[in-house]
Each structure stands twice: as C-alpha cells, then as structure tokens.
Amino acid sequence: MKLISKERIGSKTIKHHDPPKTPYHRTLQSPLVLLSVKNSLSKQLEQLNPFVLRKAIENKLNRILKPFTKRSLANDPLR
C-alpha cells in the first residue's frame, strides 16, 4: 500500500493509502514503462503455473540439501 497523503488534525496524523497492488499491477499502470515490456510481462504471467513452480523449487532444494542430510544422519551420535 502506497501512502497517498497525510493529514494532521490536532495532535493526530491521519494517513491515507491507496488500495494494495502487486508490483506487476503497478508496472502495468505506470506510464513510464514501455508497452512492449508490459506485453512481455503479461505473456510471462500467463505461462506461469504456481503449482509447477513450487514443485520445481522443492526438487532443486532437495537436490541441494541431499548431501548434507546424508552426512548429518551418518555423523549423528544418537543414531
């Protein structure tokens, strides 16, 4: 949420915010961003699937952490 204005009434300060938006939506609304960039971002968003992304992240993390979990289990004095 971006701060739009502040209003001081006596000892109180009242802040007015705009409705929350994602960075993607703020980019689309910006007049400074080229139309080609906006089209590219829209195409990229259409191709994203959160479930596939999560699975890919989990697989990569498992590949990274796998050697460490094997070593920690082998060196565990309680086992």
DSSP file (Angstrom, degrees, kcal/mol; ACC not computed):
  #  RESIDUE AA STRUCTURE BP1 BP2  ACC     N-H-->O    O-->H-N    N-H-->O    O-->H-N    TCO  KAPPA ALPHA  PHI   PSI    X-CA   Y-CA   Z-CA
    1    1 A M              0   0    0      0, 0.0     2,-0.4     0, 0.0    16,-0.0   0.000 360.0 360.0 360.0 127.9    0.0    0.0    0.0
    2    2 A K        -     0   0    0     17,-0.3    16,-2.3    16,-0.1     2,-0.5  -0.735 360.0-115.5 -94.0 140.6    1.4    3.3   -1.0
    3    3 A L  E     +A   17   0A   0     -2,-0.4    14,-0.3    14,-0.2     3,-0.1  -0.636  31.6 178.8 -75.4 122.3    0.9    6.4    1.1
    4    4 A I  E     -     0   0A   0     12,-3.2     2,-0.3    -2,-0.5    13,-0.2   0.885  61.0 -19.3 -90.0 -48.5   -1.2    8.9   -0.8
    5    5 A S  E     -A   16   0A   0     11,-1.5    11,-3.0     2,-0.0     2,-0.4  -0.992  49.1-138.7-157.6 160.3   -1.4   11.7    1.8
    6    6 A K  E     -A   15   0A   0     -2,-0.3     2,-0.4     9,-0.2     9,-0.2  -0.979  16.9-165.9-123.5 139.4   -1.0   12.6    5.5
    7    7 A E  E     -A   14   0A   0      7,-3.0     7,-3.7    -2,-0.4     2,-0.6  -0.989   8.8-149.3-128.7 128.3   -3.4   14.9    7.2
    8    8 A R  E     +A   13   0A   0     -2,-0.4     2,-0.5     5,-0.2     5,-0.2  -0.864  15.9 177.2-102.5 122.5   -2.7   16.4   10.6
    9    9 A I  E >   -A   12   0A   0      3,-2.8     3,-2.0    -2,-0.6     2,-0.4  -0.923  65.8 -54.9-123.4 103.4   -5.7   17.1   12.9
   10   10 A G  T 3  S-     0   0    0     -2,-0.5     0, 0.0     1,-0.3     0, 0.0  -0.515 121.1 -18.8  66.0-122.9   -4.6   18.5   16.2
   11   11 A S  T 3  S+     0   0    0     -2,-0.4     2,-0.3    -3,-0.1    -1,-0.3   0.460 122.7  88.7 -94.6  -2.4   -2.1   16.0   17.7
   12   12 A K  E <   -A    9   0A   0     -3,-2.0    -3,-2.8     2,-0.0     2,-0.5  -0.744  61.6-152.5-100.4 144.5   -3.2   13.1   15.4
   13   13 A T  E     -A    8   0A   0     -2,-0.3     2,-0.5    -5,-0.2    -5,-0.2  -0.971   8.9-158.5-114.0 122.7   -1.9   12.3   12.0
   14   14 A I  E     -A    7   0A   0     -7,-3.7    -7,-3.0    -2,-0.5     2,-0.4  -0.891   7.8-156.6-103.6 126.1   -4.3   10.5    9.6
   15   15 A K  E     -A    6   0A   0     -2,-0.5     2,-0.5    -9,-0.2    -9,-0.2  -0.848   1.8-155.9-106.0 137.4   -2.7    8.6    6.8
   16   16 A H  E     -A    5   0A   0    -11,-3.0   -12,-3.2    -2,-0.4   -11,-1.5  -0.954  14.1-171.8-113.7 126.3   -4.5    7.8    3.5
   17   17 A H  E     -A    3   0A   0     -2,-0.5   -14,-0.2   -14,-0.3    -2,-0.0  -0.820  21.7-121.6-115.8 154.4   -3.3    4.8    1.5
   18   18 A D        -     0   0    0    -16,-2.3   -16,-0.1    -2,-0.3     3,-0.1  -0.500  50.3 -79.2 -83.7 164.6   -4.2    3.6   -2.0
   19   19 A P        -     0   0    0      0, 0.0   -17,-0.3     0, 0.0    -1,-0.1  -0.314  59.4 -93.4 -62.1 147.2   -5.5    0.0   -2.3
   20   20 A P        +     0   0    0      0, 0.0     2,-0.3     0, 0.0    -3,-0.0  -0.348  49.7 178.5 -65.6 141.7   -2.8   -2.7   -2.2
   21   21 A K        -     0   0    0     -3,-0.1    -3,-0.0    -2,-0.0     0, 0.0  -0.969  28.8-112.0-139.7 153.0   -1.5   -3.8   -5.6
   22   22 A T     >  -     0   0    0     -2,-0.3     4,-2.2     1,-0.1     5,-0.2  -0.429  34.9-109.4 -77.4 160.3    1.2   -6.3   -6.7
   23   23 A P  H  > S+     0   0    0      0, 0.0     4,-2.3     0, 0.0     5,-0.2   0.858 120.8  58.4 -57.9 -33.6    4.4   -5.0   -8.3
   24   24 A Y  H  > S+     0   0    0      2,-0.2     4,-2.2     1,-0.2     5,-0.2   0.938 107.3  45.0 -60.6 -47.6    3.1   -6.4  -11.6
   25   25 A H  H  > S+     0   0    0      1,-0.2     4,-1.6     2,-0.2    -1,-0.2   0.866 111.7  52.2 -67.1 -36.1   -0.1   -4.3  -11.5
   26   26 A R  H  X S+     0   0    0     -4,-2.2     4,-0.9     2,-0.2    -1,-0.2   0.890 109.4  50.9 -65.3 -37.9    1.9   -1.2  -10.5
   27   27 A T  H >< S+     0   0    0     -4,-2.3     3,-0.7     1,-0.2     6,-0.3   0.914 108.6  51.0 -64.8 -42.7    4.1   -1.8  -13.5
   28   28 A L  H 3< S+     0   0    0     -4,-2.2    -1,-0.2     1,-0.2    -2,-0.2   0.839 111.8  47.6 -64.4 -31.9    1.2   -2.1  -15.8
   29   29 A Q  H 3< S+     0   0    0     -4,-1.6    -1,-0.2    -5,-0.2    -2,-0.2   0.612  88.8 104.4 -84.3 -12.3   -0.3    1.1  -14.6
   30   30 A S    X<  -     0   0    0     -4,-0.9     3,-0.6    -3,-0.7    -3,-0.0  -0.520  58.7-155.6 -75.3 131.5    2.9    3.1  -14.9
   31   31 A P  T 3  S+     0   0    0      0, 0.0    -1,-0.1     0, 0.0    -4,-0.0   0.622  90.5  66.7 -77.1 -11.2    3.1    5.5  -17.8
   32   32 A L  T 3  S+     0   0    0      2,-0.1     2,-0.4    -5,-0.0    -5,-0.1   0.658  82.8  86.9 -83.1 -17.0    7.0    5.2  -17.7
   33   33 A V  S <  S-     0   0    0     -3,-0.6     5,-0.0    -6,-0.3     2,-0.0  -0.689  84.7-114.2 -89.6 135.5    7.1    1.6  -18.7
   34   34 A L     >  -     0   0    0     -2,-0.4     4,-1.9     1,-0.1     3,-0.2  -0.298  17.4-123.7 -66.0 149.6    7.2    0.8  -22.4
   35   35 A L  H  > S+     0   0    0      1,-0.2     4,-2.5     2,-0.2     5,-0.2   0.849 111.5  58.0 -62.1 -35.9    4.2   -1.1  -23.9
   36   36 A S  H  > S+     0   0    0      1,-0.2     4,-2.1     2,-0.2    -1,-0.2   0.885 106.4  48.5 -63.4 -37.8    6.5   -3.8  -25.2
   37   37 A V  H  > S+     0   0    0     -3,-0.2     4,-2.4     2,-0.2    -1,-0.2   0.904 110.7  50.7 -67.8 -41.4    7.7   -4.5  -21.7
   38   38 A K  H  X S+     0   0    0     -4,-1.9     4,-2.1     2,-0.2    -2,-0.2   0.908 111.0  48.6 -62.7 -42.2    4.1   -4.6  -20.4
   39   39 A N  H  X S+     0   0    0     -4,-2.5     4,-2.3     2,-0.2    -1,-0.2   0.898 110.7  51.2 -64.1 -40.6    3.2   -7.1  -23.1
   40   40 A S  H  X S+     0   0    0     -4,-2.1     4,-2.2     1,-0.2    -2,-0.2   0.910 110.4  48.3 -62.9 -43.1    6.2   -9.2  -22.3
   41   41 A L  H  X S+     0   0    0     -4,-2.4     4,-2.3     2,-0.2    -1,-0.2   0.890 110.3  52.0 -64.9 -39.3    5.3   -9.3  -18.6
   42   42 A S  H  X S+     0   0    0     -4,-2.1     4,-1.9     2,-0.2    -2,-0.2   0.914 110.5  47.7 -64.4 -42.6    1.7  -10.2  -19.4
   43   43 A K  H  X S+     0   0    0     -4,-2.3     4,-1.2     1,-0.2    -1,-0.2   0.903 111.8  50.5 -63.8 -40.5    2.8  -13.1  -21.6
   44   44 A Q  H  X S+     0   0    0     -4,-2.2     4,-0.7     1,-0.2     3,-0.3   0.893 109.1  51.1 -64.6 -40.3    5.2  -14.3  -19.0
   45   45 A L  H >< S+     0   0    0     -4,-2.3     3,-0.7     1,-0.2    -1,-0.2   0.877 105.6  55.8 -65.2 -38.4    2.5  -14.2  -16.3
   46   46 A E  H 3< S+     0   0    0     -4,-1.9    -1,-0.2     1,-0.2    -2,-0.2   0.820 107.6  49.9 -63.3 -30.7    0.1  -16.3  -18.5
   47   47 A Q  H 3< S+     0   0    0     -4,-1.2     2,-0.3    -3,-0.3    -1,-0.2   0.614  89.3 100.4 -85.1 -13.1    2.7  -19.0  -18.7
   48   48 A L    <<  -     0   0    0     -3,-0.7     3,-0.1    -4,-0.7    -3,-0.0  -0.548  49.0-171.3 -80.6 136.8    3.4  -19.3  -15.0
   49   49 A N     >  -     0   0    0     -2,-0.3     4,-2.4     1,-0.1     3,-0.3  -0.975  14.0-153.6-125.1 114.7    1.8  -22.1  -13.0
   50   50 A P  H  > S+     0   0    0      0, 0.0     4,-2.2     0, 0.0     5,-0.2   0.825  94.6  53.3 -60.6 -32.0    2.3  -21.7   -9.2
   51   51 A F  H  > S+     0   0    0      2,-0.2     4,-1.9     1,-0.2     5,-0.1   0.904 111.1  45.2 -70.6 -40.2    2.0  -25.5   -8.6
   52   52 A V  H  > S+     0   0    0     -3,-0.3     4,-2.3     2,-0.2    -1,-0.2   0.897 113.0  51.7 -68.6 -40.3    4.7  -26.3  -11.2
   53   53 A L  H  X S+     0   0    0     -4,-2.4     4,-2.3     2,-0.2    -2,-0.2   0.914 109.5  49.2 -62.2 -43.1    6.9  -23.6   -9.8
   54   54 A R  H  X S+     0   0    0     -4,-2.2     4,-2.5    -5,-0.2    -1,-0.2   0.916 111.1  49.4 -63.9 -42.7    6.6  -24.9   -6.3
   55   55 A K  H  X S+     0   0    0     -4,-1.9     4,-2.4     1,-0.2    -1,-0.2   0.905 111.1  50.0 -63.6 -41.7    7.4  -28.4   -7.4
   56   56 A A  H  X S+     0   0    0     -4,-2.3     4,-2.2     2,-0.2    -1,-0.2   0.898 111.1  49.0 -63.9 -40.7   10.5  -27.2   -9.3
   57   57 A I  H  X S+     0   0    0     -4,-2.3     4,-2.5     2,-0.2    -2,-0.2   0.921 111.4  49.2 -64.4 -44.2   11.7  -25.3   -6.3
   58   58 A E  H  X S+     0   0    0     -4,-2.5     4,-2.5     1,-0.2    -2,-0.2   0.908 110.7  50.4 -62.5 -42.0   11.2  -28.2   -4.0
   59   59 A N  H  X S+     0   0    0     -4,-2.4     4,-2.1     1,-0.2    -1,-0.2   0.916 112.2  47.0 -62.6 -43.2   13.1  -30.5   -6.4
   60   60 A K  H  X S+     0   0    0     -4,-2.2     4,-2.0     2,-0.2    -2,-0.2   0.895 112.6  49.3 -67.0 -39.7   16.0  -28.1   -6.6
   61   61 A L  H  X S+     0   0    0     -4,-2.5     4,-2.9     2,-0.2     5,-0.2   0.906 110.0  51.5 -65.5 -40.6   16.2  -27.6   -2.8
   62   62 A N  H  X S+     0   0    0     -4,-2.5     4,-1.8     1,-0.2    -2,-0.2   0.908 109.7  50.0 -62.3 -41.0   16.1  -31.4   -2.3
   63   63 A R  H  < S+     0   0    0     -4,-2.1    -1,-0.2     1,-0.2    -2,-0.2   0.881 114.4  44.9 -64.1 -37.5   19.0  -31.8   -4.7
   64   64 A I  H  < S+     0   0    0     -4,-2.0     4,-0.4     1,-0.2    -2,-0.2   0.911 119.6  39.6 -71.8 -42.1   21.0  -29.1   -2.9
   65   65 A L  H  X S+     0   0    0     -4,-2.9     4,-2.1     1,-0.2     3,-0.3   0.632  92.1  87.8 -85.7 -14.4   20.2  -30.4    0.6
   66   66 A K  H  X S+     0   0    0     -4,-1.8     4,-1.8     1,-0.2     5,-0.2   0.897  87.8  48.7 -56.1 -47.9   20.5  -34.1   -0.1
   67   67 A P  H  > S+     0   0    0      0, 0.0     4,-1.7     0, 0.0    -1,-0.2   0.863 112.5  49.5 -62.3 -33.5   24.3  -34.4    0.5
   68   68 A F  H  > S+     0   0    0     -4,-0.4     4,-2.3    -3,-0.3    -2,-0.2   0.861 108.3  51.4 -74.4 -35.5   24.0  -32.5    3.8
   69   69 A T  H  X S+     0   0    0     -4,-2.1     4,-1.7     2,-0.2    -1,-0.2   0.868 109.5  50.6 -71.1 -34.5   21.2  -34.6    5.2
   70   70 A K  H  X S+     0   0    0     -4,-1.8     4,-1.9    -5,-0.2    -2,-0.2   0.923 113.1  45.9 -66.7 -43.4   23.1  -37.9    4.5
   71   71 A R  H  X S+     0   0    0     -4,-1.7     4,-2.1     1,-0.2    -2,-0.2   0.904 111.6  50.9 -65.4 -41.6   26.2  -36.6    6.2
   72   72 A S  H  < S+     0   0    0     -4,-2.3     4,-0.3     1,-0.2    -1,-0.2   0.853 111.2  48.4 -68.4 -32.4   24.3  -35.2    9.2
   73   73 A L  H >< S+     0   0    0     -4,-1.7     3,-0.6     1,-0.2    -1,-0.2   0.870 112.3  49.0 -72.7 -36.6   22.5  -38.6    9.7
   74   74 A A  H 3< S+     0   0    0     -4,-1.9    -2,-0.2     1,-0.2    -1,-0.2   0.837 115.0  44.2 -71.0 -32.1   25.8  -40.5    9.4
   75   75 A N  T 3< S+     0   0    0     -4,-2.1    -1,-0.2    -5,-0.2    -2,-0.2   0.383  82.1 121.8 -93.0   3.4   27.5  -38.3   11.9
   76   76 A D    X   -     0   0    0     -3,-0.6     3,-1.2    -4,-0.3    -3,-0.0  -0.556  51.9-155.9 -71.2 116.8   24.6  -38.2   14.4
   77   77 A P  T 3  S+     0   0    0      0, 0.0    -1,-0.2     0, 0.0    -4,-0.0   0.713  89.3  60.4 -68.2 -19.5   25.9  -39.5   17.7
   78   78 A L  T 3         0   0    0      1,-0.2    -2,-0.1    -3,-0.0    -3,-0.0   0.611 360.0 360.0 -83.2 -11.5   22.4  -40.6   18.8
   79   79 A R    <         0   0    0     -3,-1.2    -1,-0.2    -6,-0.1    -3,-0.1   0.447 360.0 360.0 -92.0 360.0   21.9  -43.0   15.9
